[in-house]
Amino acid sequence: MEFGVNFFPVVDPERKTASTYYDESLRLVERAEELGYEHVQIVEHYGSPYGGYSPDPATFLAAAAARTSRIRIGTGAVIAAFTHPVKLAATLSMLDNLSHGRLDVGFGRAFLPDEFEVFGVDMEESRARFDDGVNGCIALWTEENTVFDGAVHRFGPFTGYPRPYQQPHPPVFVASASSPQSCAAAGEAGHHLQVVPSVTSREGLQEMIEGYRRARAAAGHAGPGRIQVKYTCYLSEDRELALSDARTQEHNYVSRMAEAVASWAETRSSQYPGYEAFVEKARAYDFDRALEGRKVLAGTPEDVRGQLADIRDWYGSDICVSLQFNPGHLPYERAERAMELFALEVAPGFRGAPAPRAAEEAAPLAAV
């Protein structure tokens, strides 16, 4: 198994300023590299405490790249529907060069009606805009004098600059919240996969992952593909402190998500069948059930090792677990300590190697 770090700011501006959140998160990025994590990544959202501190993943990741030299940086994910492919391809290619080829690009479709409304984008064009974004970026990264004739975007001949550092282009991931069809399509296309267990059942996520693997193999692509599964993680030598933090911060996350998805109560789209259930799922959230169902990791290192063993058994030992250590308003010191405890006392048991003796001696978690 591989392990990385993800950032999803669910932050009340009255409780923590944007500059403080960025400062703390970038300190964690540096610590993640020292401890040997495989990647850091960040989301894209707009206009609310639910992710609104991250409207532009490339800006944060450029700062992360400047502070590090080895760890991979990733979008988790950029929303293709809200940016023209020419601009998106150029921005990401620039970031790939700034990081000297450490970029992984996750593309997402977006799912919040309010975000589509503010950008003036019809939700019924969601899939077409997503496909145009992915296919347009790949064409611009790999071709000269590109002529693109997509469902929404048409341009060319046009040659994109700068060219990507990685050839033929940065690894492409597809983010999926709950759609087995999207996962299968990603596998068939030869892309990699990002999934979030918090919004689907264990059986549903197993179906999504296995469907991806089958489609990728049936299409004849080399290798199994990279699968990132994202969790929040609350870790301490003191179990009661870890569980108290987890309960508080997870309720903050769910309450902010409930506000962000509230418009689904009056919204229906053929592109998002069943998404109106997000409103009720948020209302019915129960932390103890979420912990028991391994939708969140929390407790002592021994507790989390047991939780991670279940995740490995359910989804496979070839997945990459991407962990958020500083959700909501958790104090920086506790987030950093959780990151250290996971690297030193949890991860080694899942990669067959001793824990690193010190930060400067830490080997990449993905390299052993």
DRENBA-424942 format. One record per residue: x, y, z of N, C-alpha, C in turn; residue in one letter. Coordinates in steps of 0.1 Angstrom, whole numbers, plus 5000, padded with zeros to 4 digits. Layout:
NODE   n.east   n.north   n.up   ca.east   ca.north   ca.up   c.east   c.north   c.up   code
NODE        X         Y      Z         X          Y       Z        X         Y      Z      a
...
//
This chain:
NODE   n.east   n.north   n.up   ca.east   ca.north   ca.up   c.east   c.north   c.up   code
NODE     5008      4988   5000      5000       5000    5000     5009      5013   5000      m
NODE     5004      5023   4994      5010       5036    4994     5001      5045   5002      e
NODE     5008      5056   5007      5001       5066    5016     5004      5080   5012      f
NODE     4994      5089   5011      4996       5103    5007     4988      5111   5017      g
NODE     4988      5124   5014      4981       5134    5022     4972      5143   5013      v
NODE     4960      5145   5018      4951       5154    5010     4946      5165   5019      n
NODE     4942      5176   5012      4937       5187    5019     4923      5191   5013      f
NODE     4913      5192   5022      4900       5196    5019     4895      5206   5029      f
NODE     4897      5219   5027      4894       5229    5038     4879      5230   5040      p
NODE     4875      5226   5051      4861       5228    5056     4862      5238   5068      v
NODE     4864      5250   5065      4868       5260    5075     4859      5272   5075      v
NODE     4855      5276   5087      4847       5288    5089     4857      5300   5089      d
NODE     4855      5310   5080      4865       5321    5080     4865      5329   5092      p
NODE     4854      5329   5100      4854       5336    5113     4863      5329   5124      e
NODE     4866      5316   5121      4874       5309    5131     4889      5307   5126      r
NODE     4891      5307   5113      4905       5306    5108     4906      5313   5095      k
NODE     4916      5323   5094      4918       5330    5082     4923      5321   5071      t
NODE     4922      5325   5058      4927       5318    5047     4942      5317   5048      a
NODE     4949      5328   5052      4964       5328    5052     4969      5318   5063      s
NODE     4962      5317   5074      4965       5308    5085     4964      5294   5080      t
NODE     4952      5291   5073      4950       5277    5068     4961      5274   5058      y
NODE     4965      5283   5049      4975       5279    5039     4989      5277   5046      y
NODE     4992      5286   5055      5005       5285    5062     5006      5271   5069      d
NODE     4995      5268   5076      4995       5255    5084     4996      5243   5074      e
NODE     4988      5244   5063      4988       5233    5054     5002      5231   5047      s
NODE     5008      5242   5043      5021       5241    5037     5032      5236   5046      l
NODE     5031      5239   5059      5040       5233    5069     5038      5218   5069      r
NODE     5025      5214   5068      5023       5199    5068     5028      5193   5055      l
NODE     5027      5200   5044      5033       5195    5031     5048      5192   5033      v
NODE     5055      5202   5039      5070       5200    5041     5072      5188   5050      e
NODE     5064      5186   5061      5065       5175    5070     5062      5162   5063      r
NODE     5052      5162   5054      5049       5150    5047     5060      5145   5039      a
NODE     5067      5154   5032      5079       5150    5024     5090      5144   5033      e
NODE     5092      5151   5045      5102       5146    5054     5099      5132   5059      e
NODE     5086      5129   5061      5082       5116    5066     5080      5105   5055      l
NODE     5082      5109   5043      5081       5099    5032     5068      5096   5026      g
NODE     5058      5105   5028      5045       5103    5021     5047      5104   5006      y
NODE     5038      5097   4998      5039       5096    4984     5034      5108   4977      e
NODE     5024      5115   4982      5018       5126    4975     5011      5136   4985      h
NODE     5009      5148   4980      5000       5157    4986     4990      5162   4975      v
NODE     4978      5164   4978      4968       5169    4968     4957      5177   4975      q
NODE     4950      5185   4967      4940       5194    4972     4928      5195   4962      i
NODE     4917      5199   4967      4904       5199    4960     4902      5212   4953      v
NODE     4891      5214   4946      4886       5226    4940     4871      5228   4944      e
NODE     4868      5239   4951      4854       5243    4954     4853      5258   4955      h
NODE     4841      5263   4956      4839       5277    4955     4827      5281   4965      y
NODE     4829      5293   4971      4818       5301    4976     4812      5296   4989      g
NODE     4818      5287   4997      4812       5283    5010     4824      5278   5018      s
NODE     4821      5276   5031      4831       5270    5040     4834      5255   5036      p
NODE     4826      5249   5028      4828       5236    5023     4838      5236   5011      y
NODE     4851      5237   5014      4861       5237    5004     4864      5250   4998      g
NODE     4857      5261   5002      4859       5274    4996     4873      5280   4997      g
NODE     4881      5275   5006      4895       5280    5007     4904      5275   4996      y
NODE     4898      5266   4988      4906       5260    4977     4899      5262   4963      s
NODE     4899      5275   4958      4893       5277    4945     4902      5274   4934      p
NODE     4915      5273   4937      4925       5270    4926     4936      5261   4931      d
NODE     4934      5248   4928      4945       5238    4933     4959      5242   4928      p
NODE     4960      5247   4916      4973       5249    4910     4981      5259   4918      a
NODE     4974      5269   4924      4981       5280    4931     4987      5274   4944      t
NODE     4979      5266   4951      4984       5259    4963     4995      5250   4960      f
NODE     4994      5242   4949      5003       5232    4946     5016      5238   4941      l
NODE     5016      5249   4935      5028       5256    4931     5036      5260   4943      a
NODE     5029      5265   4954      5036       5268    4966     5041      5255   4973      a
NODE     5034      5244   4972      5039       5232    4977     5051      5227   4970      a
NODE     5051      5228   4957      5062       5224    4949     5075      5232   4952      a
NODE     5073      5245   4955      5085       5253    4958     5091      5250   4971      a
NODE     5083      5243   4980      5089       5240    4994     5094      5225   4994      r
NODE     5093      5218   4984      5096       5203    4984     5104      5200   4971      t
NODE     5109      5187   4971      5117       5183    4960     5114      5169   4955      s
NODE     5107      5161   4963      5104       5147    4959     5090      5144   4958      r
NODE     5082      5148   4968      5068       5143    4970     5060      5147   4957      i
NODE     5051      5139   4953      5043       5142    4942     5032      5151   4946      r
NODE     5027      5160   4937      5017       5170    4940     5005      5166   4930      i
NODE     4993      5167   4935      4982       5163    4927     4969      5172   4929      g
NODE     4961      5172   4919      4948       5179    4920     4938      5168   4923      t
NODE     4930      5171   4933      4921       5161    4938     4906      5165   4940      g
NODE     4900      5172   4930      4904       5172    4916     4901      5186   4910      a
NODE     4907      5190   4898      4903       5202    4892     4889      5199   4885      v
NODE     4881      5209   4884      4868       5208    4878     4868      5213   4864      i
NODE     4868      5203   4855      4870       5206    4841     4858      5215   4835      a
NODE     4846      5213   4841      4835       5220    4836     4836      5235   4837      a
NODE     4844      5241   4846      4845       5255    4848     4856      5262   4842      f
NODE     4864      5255   4834      4876       5261    4828     4878      5256   4814      t
NODE     4881      5265   4805      4883       5261    4791     4896      5252   4790      h
NODE     4895      5242   4782      4906       5233    4781     4920      5239   4777      p
NODE     4920      5250   4769      4932       5256    4766     4939      5262   4778      v
NODE     4931      5269   4786      4936       5275    4799     4940      5264   4809      k
NODE     4932      5254   4810      4934       5243    4820     4947      5236   4816      l
NODE     4948      5232   4804      4960       5225    4800     4973      5233   4802      a
NODE     4972      5246   4799      4984       5254    4800     4988      5256   4815      a
NODE     4978      5258   4824      4980       5260    4838     4987      5247   4844      t
NODE     4981      5235   4840      4986       5223    4846     5000      5220   4840      l
NODE     5002      5223   4828      5016       5220    4822     5026      5229   4828      s
NODE     5022      5242   4831      5032       5251    4838     5035      5245   4852      m
NODE     5025      5240   4859      5027       5234    4872     5036      5222   4871      l
NODE     5034      5214   4861      5043       5202    4859     5057      5206   4857      d
NODE     5060      5217   4850      5073       5222    4848     5079      5227   4861      n
NODE     5071      5235   4868      5076       5241    4881     5079      5230   4891      l
NODE     5073      5219   4891      5075       5208    4900     5085      5198   4894      s
NODE     5090      5200   4882      5100       5191    4876     5094      5177   4874      h
NODE     5081      5177   4870      5075       5164    4867     5069      5156   4878      g
NODE     5065      5163   4888      5059       5156    4900     5043      5157   4900      r
NODE     5037      5162   4890      5023       5165    4890     5015      5152   4886      l
NODE     5004      5150   4894      4993       5140    4890     4981      5149   4889      d
NODE     4974      5147   4878      4962       5155    4875     4949      5147   4877      v
NODE     4942      5150   4887      4928       5145    4889     4918      5154   4884      g
NODE     4909      5149   4875      4898       5156    4870     4885      5152   4876      f
NODE     4877      5162   4880      4864       5159    4886     4853      5166   4878      g
NODE     4840      5161   4880      4829       5166    4872     4821      5177   4880      r
NODE     4824      5179   4893      4817       5188    4902     4803      5182   4904      a
NODE     4797      5186   4915      4784       5180    4919     4775      5190   4927      f
NODE     4780      5202   4929      4772       5211    4937     4764      5221   4928      l
NODE     4751      5220   4928      4743       5229    4919     4746      5244   4920      p
NODE     4749      5249   4932      4752       5263    4934     4765      5267   4926      d
NODE     4775      5258   4925      4787       5261    4917     4784      5262   4902      e
NODE     4776      5253   4897      4772       5253    4883     4765      5267   4880      f
NODE     4756      5270   4890      4748       5282    4887     4757      5295   4887      e
NODE     4766      5296   4896      4774       5308    4897     4783      5309   4884      v
NODE     4787      5298   4879      4795       5299    4866     4787      5299   4854      f
NODE     4774      5298   4855      4765       5299    4844     4766      5287   4835      g
NODE     4769      5275   4841      4771       5263    4834     4759      5254   4836      v
NODE     4753      5248   4826      4742       5239    4827     4747      5226   4832      d
NODE     4740      5221   4843      4744       5208    4848     4742      5196   4838      m
NODE     4733      5198   4828      4731       5188    4818     4743      5187   4809      e
NODE     4752      5196   4809      4764       5196    4801     4776      5190   4809      e
NODE     4773      5186   4821      4784       5182    4830     4793      5171   4824      s
NODE     4787      5160   4819      4796       5149    4814     4803      5154   4801      r
NODE     4796      5161   4792      4802       5166    4780     4814      5175   4783      a
NODE     4812      5184   4793      4823       5193    4796     4835      5186   4803      r
NODE     4831      5176   4811      4842       5168    4817     4850      5161   4806      f
NODE     4843      5154   4797      4851       5147    4786     4859      5157   4778      d
NODE     4853      5168   4775      4861       5178    4767     4873      5183   4775      d
NODE     4872      5185   4788      4883       5189    4796     4894      5179   4796      g
NODE     4891      5166   4798      4901       5156    4799     4907      5154   4785      v
NODE     4899      5152   4775      4904       5149    4761     4911      5161   4755      n
NODE     4906      5173   4758      4912       5185    4753     4926      5187   4759      g
NODE     4927      5185   4772      4940       5187    4779     4950      5177   4773      c
NODE     4946      5164   4772      4956       5154    4766     4960      5157   4752      i
NODE     4950      5162   4744      4954       5166    4730     4964      5177   4730      a
NODE     4961      5187   4738      4970       5199    4739     4984      5195   4744      l
NODE     4985      5186   4753      4997       5182    4759     5006      5173   4749      w
NODE     4999      5166   4740      5006       5156    4732     5007      5160   4717      t
NODE     5000      5170   4713      4999       5173    4698     5005      5187   4696      e
NODE     5008      5190   4683      5010       5204    4679     4999      5207   4668      e
NODE     4996      5220   4668      4985       5224    4659     4972      5216   4661      n
NODE     4968      5215   4674      4957       5207    4677     4944      5213   4672      t
NODE     4936      5205   4666      4923       5209    4662     4913      5200   4670      v
NODE     4905      5207   4679      4897       5200    4688     4882      5202   4685      f
NODE     4875      5192   4684      4860       5193    4680     4853      5185   4691      d
NODE     4851      5191   4702      4844       5185    4713     4829      5187   4713      g
NODE     4822      5182   4723      4808       5184    4724     4804      5198   4728      a
NODE     4813      5205   4735      4811       5219    4740     4822      5228   4734      v
NODE     4834      5224   4735      4845       5232    4731     4851      5229   4717      h
NODE     4853      5239   4709      4859       5237    4696     4870      5247   4694      r
NODE     4882      5243   4690      4892       5253    4688     4903      5247   4679      f
NODE     4912      5256   4674      4923       5251    4667     4923      5255   4652      g
NODE     4934      5253   4645      4946       5247    4651     4953      5256   4661      p
NODE     4958      5249   4672      4964       5256    4683     4975      5247   4689      f
NODE     4987      5253   4692      4997       5245    4699     4999      5251   4713      t
NODE     4997      5242   4723      4997       5247    4737     5012      5248   4742      g
NODE     5014      5258   4749      5027       5260    4756     5024      5265   4771      y
NODE     5033      5260   4780      5045       5252    4778     5041      5237   4776      p
NODE     5050      5229   4770      5048       5215    4769     5050      5209   4783      r
NODE     5043      5198   4786      5045       5192    4799     5059      5187   4802      p
NODE     5063      5187   4814      5076       5182    4818     5076      5166   4816      y
NODE     5065      5160   4821      5064       5146    4819     5059      5142   4805      q
NODE     5065      5132   4799      5061       5128    4786     5054      5114   4786      q
NODE     5043      5112   4779      5037       5122    4770     5029      5132   4777      p
NODE     5025      5130   4790      5018       5140    4798     5017      5135   4812      h
NODE     5013      5144   4821      5012       5139    4835     5001      5128   4837      p
NODE     5003      5119   4847      4993       5109    4849     4979      5115   4851      p
NODE     4969      5109   4846      4955       5114    4846     4947      5105   4855      v
NODE     4940      5112   4865      4931       5105    4874     4917      5110   4871      f
NODE     4907      5101   4873      4893       5105    4873     4888      5104   4887      v
NODE     4881      5114   4892      4875       5114    4905     4861      5110   4904      a
NODE     4856      5101   4912      4842       5096    4912     4837      5095   4926      s
NODE     4825      5101   4928      4819       5101    4941     4811      5088   4944      a
NODE     4803      5084   4934      4795       5072    4936     4791      5065   4923      s
NODE     4797      5068   4912      4793       5063    4899     4801      5051   4895      s
NODE     4796      5039   4895      4804       5028    4889     4806      5030   4874      p
NODE     4797      5037   4867      4799       5039    4853     4811      5048   4850      q
NODE     4813      5058   4858      4825       5067    4857     4838      5060   4860      s
NODE     4837      5051   4870      4849       5043    4873     4853      5033   4861      c
NODE     4843      5027   4856      4845       5018    4845     4851      5025   4833      a
NODE     4845      5037   4830      4850       5045    4819     4864      5049   4821      a
NODE     4868      5053   4833      4882       5056    4836     4891      5045   4833      a
NODE     4887      5033   4838      4895       5021    4835     4897      5018   4820      g
NODE     4886      5019   4813      4886       5016    4799     4895      5026   4791      e
NODE     4895      5038   4796      4904       5049    4790     4918      5048   4794      a
NODE     4921      5040   4804      4935       5038    4808     4939      5049   4818      g
NODE     4929      5056   4824      4933       5066    4834     4934      5059   4848      h
NODE     4938      5067   4858      4938       5063    4872     4925      5068   4879      h
NODE     4924      5064   4892      4911       5066    4899     4913      5072   4912      l
NODE     4904      5082   4916      4902       5088    4929     4888      5085   4934      q
NODE     4887      5080   4946      4873       5077    4952     4873      5081   4966      v
NODE     4861      5084   4971      4859       5088    4985     4849      5079   4992      v
NODE     4853      5071   5002      4843       5062    5008     4832      5068   5016      p
NODE     4834      5081   5020      4824       5087    5029     4810      5088   5023      s
NODE     4809      5088   5010      4796       5091    5004     4789      5079   4997      v
NODE     4795      5067   4999      4789       5055    4994     4791      5043   5003      t
NODE     4784      5033   5001      4785       5021    5010     4798      5013   5007      s
NODE     4802      5004   5016      4813       4996    5013     4811      4988   5001      r
NODE     4799      4982   5000      4796       4974    4988     4796      4982   4975      e
NODE     4791      4994   4976      4791       5003    4965     4805      5007   4960      g
NODE     4814      5010   4970      4828       5013    4966     4835      5001   4961      l
NODE     4832      4989   4966      4838       4977    4961     4834      4975   4946      q
NODE     4822      4977   4943      4817       4976    4929     4824      4986   4920      e
NODE     4826      4999   4925      4832       5009    4917     4847      5005   4914      m
NODE     4854      5000   4925      4868       4997    4923     4870      4985   4914      i
NODE     4862      4975   4916      4863       4962    4908     4859      4965   4894      e
NODE     4849      4973   4892      4845       4977    4878     4856      4984   4871      g
NODE     4863      4993   4878      4874       5000    4872     4885      4990   4868      y
NODE     4888      4981   4877      4899       4971    4875     4895      4962   4863      r
NODE     4883      4957   4862      4879       4949    4851     4879      4956   4838      r
NODE     4874      4969   4838      4874       4976    4825     4888      4979   4820      a
NODE     4897      4983   4830      4911       4986    4826     4918      4973   4820      r
NODE     4916      4962   4827      4922       4949    4822     4916      4945   4808      a
NODE     4903      4946   4807      4896       4943    4794     4901      4951   4783      a
NODE     4904      4964   4785      4909       4973    4775     4923      4971   4771      a
NODE     4930      4962   4779      4944       4959    4776     4954      4968   4780      g
NODE     4951      4977   4790      4961       4987    4795     4971      4980   4804      h
NODE     4983      4984   4803      4994       4978    4811     4993      4982   4825      a
NODE     4995      4972   4834      4995       4975    4849     4980      4977   4854      g
NODE     4979      4977   4867      4966       4977    4874     4960      4991   4875      p
NODE     4968      5001   4872      4963       5015    4874     4964      5019   4889      g
NODE     4965      5031   4892      4966       5037    4905     4953      5041   4911      r
NODE     4949      5036   4922      4936       5039    4929     4939      5046   4942      i
NODE     4934      5058   4943      4935       5066    4955     4922      5066   4963      q
NODE     4922      5062   4975      4910       5062    4984     4913      5072   4995      v
NODE     4903      5081   4997      4906       5093    5006     4899      5092   5019      k
NODE     4906      5094   5030      4900       5094    5043     4905      5106   5052      y
NODE     4897      5109   5061      4902       5118    5072     4908      5109   5083      t
NODE     4918      5114   5090      4925       5105    5100     4928      5113   5112      c
NODE     4924      5108   5124      4926       5115    5137     4934      5105   5145      y
NODE     4946      5108   5149      4955       5099    5155     4962      5105   5166      l
NODE     4962      5098   5178      4969       5102    5190     4972      5091   5199      s
NODE     4982      5092   5207      4985       5082    5217     4973      5081   5227      e
NODE     4966      5092   5228      4954       5093    5237     4941      5090   5229      d
NODE     4936      5078   5231      4924       5074    5223     4912      5084   5224      r
NODE     4910      5088   5237      4898       5097    5239     4900      5110   5232      e
NODE     4912      5115   5232      4915       5128    5225     4912      5126   5210      l
NODE     4918      5115   5204      4916       5113    5190     4901      5112   5186      a
NODE     4894      5104   5194      4879       5102    5191     4871      5115   5193      l
NODE     4875      5123   5203      4868       5136    5205     4871      5145   5194      s
NODE     4883      5146   5189      4887       5154    5178     4879      5149   5166      d
NODE     4879      5136   5164      4872       5131    5152     4857      5134   5152      a
NODE     4851      5132   5163      4837       5135    5164     4834      5149   5161      r
NODE     4841      5158   5167      4839       5173    5165     4841      5177   5151      t
NODE     4853      5173   5145      4856       5178    5132     4848      5171   5121      q
NODE     4844      5158   5123      4835       5152    5113     4821      5158   5113      e
NODE     4816      5162   5125      4803       5169    5125     4804      5182   5118      h
NODE     4815      5189   5120      4817       5202    5113     4817      5199   5098      n
NODE     4824      5189   5093      4825       5186    5079     4811      5183   5074      y
NODE     4803      5174   5081      4790       5170    5076     4780      5182   5076      v
NODE     4781      5190   5086      4772       5202    5087     4775      5212   5076      s
NODE     4787      5214   5072      4791       5223    5061     4787      5216   5048      r
NODE     4789      5203   5047      4785       5196    5035     4770      5197   5033      m
NODE     4762      5196   5044      4748       5197    5043     4743      5210   5038      a
NODE     4750      5221   5042      4747       5234    5037     4750      5235   5022      e
NODE     4762      5229   5018      4766       5230    5004     4757      5222   4994      a
NODE     4751      5211   4999      4743       5202    4991     4728      5205   4992      v
NODE     4725      5215   5000      4710       5218    5003     4702      5220   4990      a
NODE     4708      5226   4980      4701       5229    4968     4697      5217   4960      s
NODE     4703      5205   4964      4698       5193    4958     4684      5189   4961      w
NODE     4679      5195   4972      4665       5192    4976     4655      5197   4965      a
NODE     4659      5207   4958      4650       5212    4947     4656      5210   4933      e
NODE     4667      5203   4932      4674       5202    4919     4674      5187   4915      t
NODE     4671      5185   4902      4672       5172    4896     4680      5173   4883      r
NODE     4688      5163   4880      4696       5163    4867     4698      5149   4863      s
NODE     4696      5147   4850      4699       5134    4844     4713      5130   4845      s
NODE     4722      5140   4847      4736       5137    4848     4740      5132   4862      q
NODE     4731      5134   4872      4734       5131    4886     4722      5123   4892      y
NODE     4719      5111   4887      4708       5104    4893     4710      5100   4907      p
NODE     4700      5103   4915      4701       5100    4929     4708      5109   4938      g
NODE     4713      5120   4933      4721       5129    4941     4713      5137   4951      y
NODE     4700      5137   4949      4691       5144    4959     4692      5137   4973      e
NODE     4697      5124   4973      4698       5117    4985     4709      5122   4994      a
NODE     4719      5130   4988      4729       5136    4996     4723      5144   5008      f
NODE     4712      5151   5006      4706       5159    5016     4703      5150   5028      v
NODE     4696      5139   5025      4691       5131    5036     4703      5123   5043      e
NODE     4713      5120   5034      4725       5113    5040     4732      5122   5050      k
NODE     4733      5135   5047      4739       5144    5056     4731      5146   5069      a
NODE     4718      5146   5068      4710       5147    5080     4711      5135   5089      r
NODE     4713      5124   5082      4713       5111    5090     4726      5107   5094      a
NODE     4736      5115   5093      4750       5111    5096     4751      5107   5111      y
NODE     4759      5096   5113      4762       5092    5127     4776      5088   5127      d
NODE     4784      5095   5136      4798       5093    5137     4802      5079   5140      f
NODE     4795      5073   5150      4799       5059    5154     4797      5049   5143      d
NODE     4786      5051   5135      4785       5042    5123     4795      5044   5113      r
NODE     4799      5057   5111      4809       5060    5101     4823      5054   5105      a
NODE     4826      5054   5118      4838       5048    5123     4838      5033   5121      l
NODE     4827      5027   5125      4826       5013    5124     4826      5008   5109      e
NODE     4821      5016   5101      4821       5013    5086     4834      5017   5079      g
NODE     4844      5022   5087      4857       5025    5081     4856      5036   5071      r
NODE     4847      5046   5073      4846       5058    5065     4855      5069   5070      k
NODE     4860      5067   5082      4869       5076    5089     4879      5068   5097      v
NODE     4891      5072   5098      4901       5066    5107     4903      5074   5119      l
NODE     4903      5067   5131      4904       5075    5143     4908      5066   5155      a
NODE     4917      5071   5164      4921       5063    5175     4936      5064   5177      g
NODE     4941      5054   5184      4955       5052    5187     4961      5046   5174      t
NODE     4975      5045   5173      4981       5038    5162     4976      5024   5161      p
NODE     4974      5017   5172      4969       5003    5172     4955      5002   5166      e
NODE     4947      5012   5170      4933       5012    5165     4933      5014   5150      d
NODE     4941      5024   5145      4941       5027    5131     4947      5016   5123      v
NODE     4957      5009   5128      4962       4997    5121     4951      4987   5119      r
NODE     4943      4985   5129      4932       4975    5127     4922      4980   5116      g
NODE     4919      4993   5117      4909       4999    5107     4915      4998   5093      q
NODE     4928      5001   5092      4935       5000    5078     4935      4986   5073      l
NODE     4937      4976   5082      4937       4962    5078     4923      4959   5071      a
NODE     4912      4963   5077      4899       4961    5071     4899      4967   5057      d
NODE     4903      4979   5056      4903       4986    5043     4911      4979   5033      i
NODE     4923      4974   5036      4931       4966    5027     4924      4953   5023      r
NODE     4917      4947   5033      4910       4934    5029     4898      4937   5020      d
NODE     4891      4948   5022      4880       4952    5014     4883      4956   5000      w
NODE     4894      4964   4999      4896       4971    4986     4909      4967   4979      y
NODE     4918      4960   4986      4930       4955    4980     4942      4962   4985      g
NODE     4953      4955   4984      4966       4960    4989     4973      4969   4979      s
NODE     4967      4970   4967      4974       4979    4957     4968      4993   4957      d
NODE     4959      4996   4966      4954       5010    4967     4964      5020   4973      i
NODE     4962      5032   4971      4969       5043    4978     4959      5050   4987      c
NODE     4962      5050   5000      4953       5056    5009     4958      5071   5011      v
NODE     4949      5080   5008      4952       5095    5008     4945      5100   5021      s
NODE     4953      5106   5030      4948       5109    5043     4948      5124   5046      l
NODE     4937      5129   5051      4936       5143    5056     4938      5143   5071      q
NODE     4948      5151   5075      4951       5152    5089     4947      5165   5095      f
NODE     4943      5175   5087      4940       5188    5093     4926      5193   5088      n
NODE     4916      5184   5090      4902       5189    5086     4897      5199   5095      p
NODE     4889      5208   5090      4882       5218    5098     4891      5226   5106      g
NODE     4889      5226   5120      4896       5235    5128     4905      5228   5138      h
NODE     4910      5216   5135      4919       5209    5143     4932      5217   5145      l
NODE     4936      5218   5158      4949       5225    5160     4961      5220   5153      p
NODE     4969      5228   5148      4980       5224    5139     4989      5213   5146      y
NODE     4992      5215   5159      5001       5205    5165     4995      5191   5166      e
NODE     4982      5190   5167      4976       5177    5167     4976      5170   5153      r
NODE     4974      5179   5143      4975       5174    5129     4989      5169   5126      a
NODE     4999      5177   5130      5012       5172    5127     5016      5160   5134      e
NODE     5012      5159   5147      5015       5147    5155     5008      5134   5148      r
NODE     4996      5136   5144      4989       5125    5137     4996      5120   5125      a
NODE     5001      5130   5117      5009       5127    5105     5021      5119   5108      m
NODE     5028      5123   5119      5040       5116    5124     5037      5102   5128      e
NODE     5027      5101   5137      5023       5087    5142     5019      5078   5131      l
NODE     5012      5083   5121      5008       5074    5110     5021      5069   5102      f
NODE     5030      5078   5099      5042       5074    5092     5051      5065   5099      a
NODE     5052      5067   5112      5062       5060    5120     5056      5047   5126      l
NODE     5043      5047   5130      5037       5035    5137     5026      5028   5130      e
NODE     5021      5033   5119      5010       5026    5112     5015      5022   5099      v
NODE     5020      5030   5090      5023       5027    5077     5033      5015   5075      a
NODE     5044      5015   5084      5053       5004    5082     5047      4990   5082      p
NODE     5037      4988   5089      5030       4975    5090     5023      4971   5077      g
NODE     5022      4980   5068      5015       4977    5055     5024      4978   5043      f
NODE     5037      4980   5046      5046       4981    5035     5058      4972   5037      r
NODE     5058      4964   5048      5069       4954    5050     5083      4960   5052      g
NODE     5083      4972   5058      5096       4978    5061     5096      4985   5075      a
NODE     5108      4986   5081      5108       4993    5094     5105      5007   5093      p
NODE     5100      5013   5103      5097       5028    5103     5110      5036   5101      a
NODE     5109      5047   5095      5121       5056    5093     5126      5060   5107      p
NODE     5140      5061   5109      5145       5065    5122     5144      5080   5125      r
NODE     5144      5088   5115      5143       5102    5116     5138      5108   5103      a
NODE     5133      5121   5104      5127       5127    5092     5137      5127   5081      a
NODE     5149      5130   5083      5159       5132    5072     5163      5118   5066      e
NODE     5160      5107   5073      5163       5094    5068     5151      5087   5062      e
NODE     5139      5094   5063      5127       5087    5058     5127      5084   5043      a
NODE     5124      5072   5040      5123       5068    5026     5109      5070   5021      a
NODE     5107      5073   5008      5093       5074    5003     5084      5062   5007      p
NODE     5072      5065   5012      5063       5054    5015     5060      5045   5003      l
NODE     5061      5051   4991      5057       5044    4979     5069      5036   4974      a
NODE     5081      5037   4979      5093       5032    4973     5097      5019   4979      a
NODE     5090      5014   4989      5094       5002    4995     5084      4991   4994      v
//
